[in-house]
């Protein structure tokens, strides 16, 4: 076992293989070779698992329909993979494009800015509202799609007037007979 190494890469890369008109049969691309996320979001492994499930479903379908070869599967898989990874990609890159140093991608349009503003409210309300926190947890961990944050029950909790929350105050730390704050 080697010593631990840090990773400081924050780039997100998505390759649009689904747009190719000719694709080699029996050749599929998934994982980071297809779509690599900024590691801060923690969605790369989950997306790779979804890709594996998608490939498994495609293989089962191919067998169910009596296909004796894998011909045609690869290109169908790449198109399906693009579809099932669209939401996690949009969630991650929708946050990245806020930063002026982000390269690539379009500047946020009005709809994207509206969604970003709503997500800011979700994050502000979540620490004080268990229902909103749970909804965000499910989306962040890819247990539910981002549209679940717009369910009427969550939407109301986010958009209703919020009671003023006291600012976070660290607890005093006692040491050597003095109160010290962090």
N, C-alpha and C positions, 0 to 999 in steps of 0.2 A: 504494500500500500504506500502510495506516495503522500507527500505533504499536501495540504489543502491549497488550492489556488483560487484567487478571486476572479470574478468575471465582471468587467465594467462596460461591456457592450450594451448599448441602449437602442440599437437600431431595430426596426421592424421591416421585414422584407416579405413581400408576397409575389409569387410568380404566377402569372395567369396562363397556365398550361391549357386550361379549358378553352382558350380562344384560338388555339392552334387548329388549322384546318386539317392537317395530317398528323397523326399520332401513331407511334409504333405500337403494334398490337403486343399484348402481354407485357407491357412496360408501364408501371405505375410509379408516381412520385407522391410521397406523403411526408409528414413530419416537417422538420426545418428545411428540407430541400424544397418543400412546397410553400411553407408559410412560417417564418420565424418571427416571434414576438419580442418586444422589449421585455426583458425578464422581470421587470418590476411588477408587471400585471399578473404574473403567475398563471398564465393561460396556455403556455406552450405545450405542456405535457397533457393537459386536458384536451386540447385541440388535436394533438397526435392520437389520443385515445379515441376521439370521435372519428378521426380519419380511419383508424383501424376497424371500428364498428361499421363504418360506411363501406369499406372494402369487403368486410365479411358479408354484409347484406347483399352487395353486388354479386359476390361469388355464389351465395345461396340462390339468388334470383336466377342467375345463369343456369344453375343446375335444375331448378324447379321447372324452368321453361324448356328443359330437355336439350339444351345446347351441349354438344359433345366437345366443343373447344372453348377456349377463352377468348376467341376472336371477338372484337368489338367491346369487350368489357373495359379495357383500359381507358378508352376515350370517354365512355359513359361515366366511369368512376371519376375522372378528372372534373367533369362537369358537375357531378353530384357533390364532390368534395368542395368545389368552389361555392356551391350553394349552402352547404351546412356550416362552412367556416365564415360566411359573410358576417354574421352577427358578432362573434368574438373579435373579428378583425375591425369591424366598425367601432366597437366599444373601445378597443385599445388605441386605434389611430385617431378616434374622435377626441381623445384626451391629449394625445401627442401634438396634434396640430395647433393646440393653444399656444405652444411655445414658439417664439419667433425664430429660434435656432433650428427648428425642425426643417429638414430638407425633404423635398418631394411631396406629392399630394397637393390637393387644392386648398386654398385658404377657406376657412369656414364660411359657408353660405348662411343666410338667415335661419334656415331650419336647423342647421347644425348648431348655431349659436343658441337657439331656443332650447334645444335638447341639452346642450352643455349647461345652460342656466338652470334648467330643471334638475339635472344631476347635482349641481352645486347645492340646490335646496334639499335634495335627498340626503346628501352627505351632512348637511347642517342639522337636519331633523333626526337622522338615524340614531345618534347617541342618546337621544331623549325619548325615542319612540320605538318600542320593541317590534311593532308590526312593520315599520319602515326598515328597521335594521335587518329583520329577517328577510324581507323582500330583497334588499340589496345584497345580503349574504348569498341568497340563492342565485342571483344574477352573477355576482362576482365569481362564484365557484362553479358557474356554468351548469347549475342544476335546473335553472329555468331561463327562458329567453329574456332579453332586455325589455320586451313589450310588457312583461309582468309588472314592471315598475310603473306602468301607466294604467294598471287595473284601478277601477274607481275607488276601491277601499284604500289603496296606497296613495293614489292621486290626491284624494281628499286630505289624508293625513299630512301630505307634503305641502299642499297649497293653502290649507286653512291657516288663519292667523295663529302664530305660535306665541305662547307665553314667553316673556323675557327670561332667558336662561342666564343664571349667574356665570360670570367669567370663571374659568378654571383657576383655582388657587391651590398651589401645592401645599401639602400639609407641612407644618413646621417640623424640623428635625432638631431634636434636642441633643446637644453634645457639649460637654465641658461647662455645664451650667448656663449655656446661652441658647437662645432660640435662633436657629439658622434656617433660612429658607433657600430652597434650591433654585 
